[in-house]
Amino acid sequence: MTNLVEIRGLKIRFTGERTVYAVSDLSFSLGEGEVLGLLGESGSGKSVTLRALMRLLPKKRTQISGSIEVLGRDVLALDDEELSAFRGQTVSMIFQEPALALDPVYTIGGADRGNRDAPRGQEPH
């Protein structure tokens, strides 16, 4: 089975006034047809891990080591143009407050495709 997502030895720390070690040596893989849940206490690094997968962490204050691959592509090596295409086309994320991200008037498929123009039951333009 081919892995869709493979994270190996992921370490994430934030620098600034003090250094915060947010993720320490995380590894997992996700194959086609598999479902993965990240569970943990508040502040345990769940959201930070997913933001790293999508490269949504602040560049200046974040140090990431290890590897993140999606569909065999090294996410940490993507340039800005590749990253823009990667987000939304290859990966997307519903943030912790889904009420702010999802609108019940639109289908999830329409919202996921970035098409928020067509209300439920209508074809996109």
C-alpha positions in Angstrom: 0.0 0.0 0.0 1.3 3.5 -0.9 1.3 6.0 1.9 -0.5 9.2 1.2 1.1 11.0 4.1 4.3 10.1 5.8 5.8 12.0 8.7 9.1 10.9 10.1 11.0 12.3 13.1 9.0 15.6 13.1 10.3 18.2 15.6 8.8 21.6 15.8 9.9 24.4 18.1 9.0 28.1 18.3 11.6 30.6 19.1 11.3 34.1 20.5 11.5 35.4 24.1 11.7 31.7 25.0 11.9 28.5 23.1 8.8 26.3 23.1 9.2 22.6 22.0 5.8 21.9 20.5 6.4 18.5 18.8 9.2 16.1 19.6 10.0 13.2 17.3 6.6 12.4 15.9 6.3 9.7 13.2 3.2 8.3 11.4 2.0 7.3 8.0 -1.5 7.3 6.5 -2.3 5.0 3.6 -5.1 5.1 1.1 -8.5 4.3 2.7 -7.1 4.8 6.2 -8.4 7.2 8.8 -6.1 8.8 11.4 -7.2 10.7 14.5 -4.8 12.8 16.5 -5.8 12.8 20.2 -4.2 14.6 23.0 -4.6 17.2 25.7 -4.9 20.9 24.9 -1.4 22.2 23.9 -0.1 18.7 23.0 0.8 19.6 19.4 -2.2 18.3 17.4 -2.9 21.5 15.5 0.7 22.4 15.3 1.4 19.1 13.5 -1.4 19.7 11.0 -0.3 23.3 10.4 3.2 22.0 9.8 1.8 19.5 7.2 0.2 22.4 5.4 3.2 24.8 6.1 0.9 27.3 7.9 3.3 28.1 10.7 5.1 31.4 10.9 8.4 31.1 9.1 10.5 33.5 11.2 9.7 31.9 14.6 9.3 28.2 13.7 12.0 25.6 13.3 10.9 22.3 11.8 13.1 19.2 11.3 12.3 15.7 10.2 10.4 14.9 7.1 6.8 15.5 5.8 5.8 13.8 2.6 2.4 13.9 0.9 1.9 11.8 -2.1 5.7 11.3 -2.2 6.4 15.1 -2.3 8.6 16.7 0.3 6.3 19.4 1.8 9.1 21.2 3.5 10.9 21.7 0.2 7.9 23.3 -1.7 8.4 26.8 -2.9 5.7 29.4 -2.5 4.1 28.7 -5.9 4.1 24.9 -5.3 2.8 25.5 -1.8 -0.1 27.6 -3.1 -1.2 24.8 -5.5 -0.6 22.2 -2.8 -3.0 23.8 -0.4 -6.6 23.2 -1.3 -5.8 20.9 -4.3 -3.9 18.2 -2.5 -4.5 18.9 1.2 -7.0 21.0 3.1 -7.8 21.5 6.8 -11.0 22.2 8.8 -9.8 24.3 11.7 -10.9 23.7 15.3 -13.8 26.0 15.0 -15.7 24.4 12.1 -18.6 26.8 12.5 -16.3 29.5 11.3 -15.0 27.4 8.4 -18.2 25.8 7.2 -21.5 27.3 6.1 -24.5 25.0 6.3 -25.9 26.6 3.1 -23.1 25.1 1.0 -22.1 21.5 0.5 -18.8 20.3 1.9 -17.7 19.3 -1.6 -18.4 22.9 -2.9 -16.6 24.4 0.1 -13.7 22.0 -0.3 -13.2 22.9 -3.9 -13.1 26.6 -3.0 -16.5 27.1 -4.7 -18.6 29.1 -2.3 -20.7 30.5 -5.1 -23.2 27.8 -5.4 -25.8 27.2 -2.7 -26.8 23.5 -2.0 -28.8 22.0 -4.9 -27.4 24.4 -7.5 -24.6 23.7 -9.9 -21.5 25.9 -9.7 -21.2 28.6 -12.4 
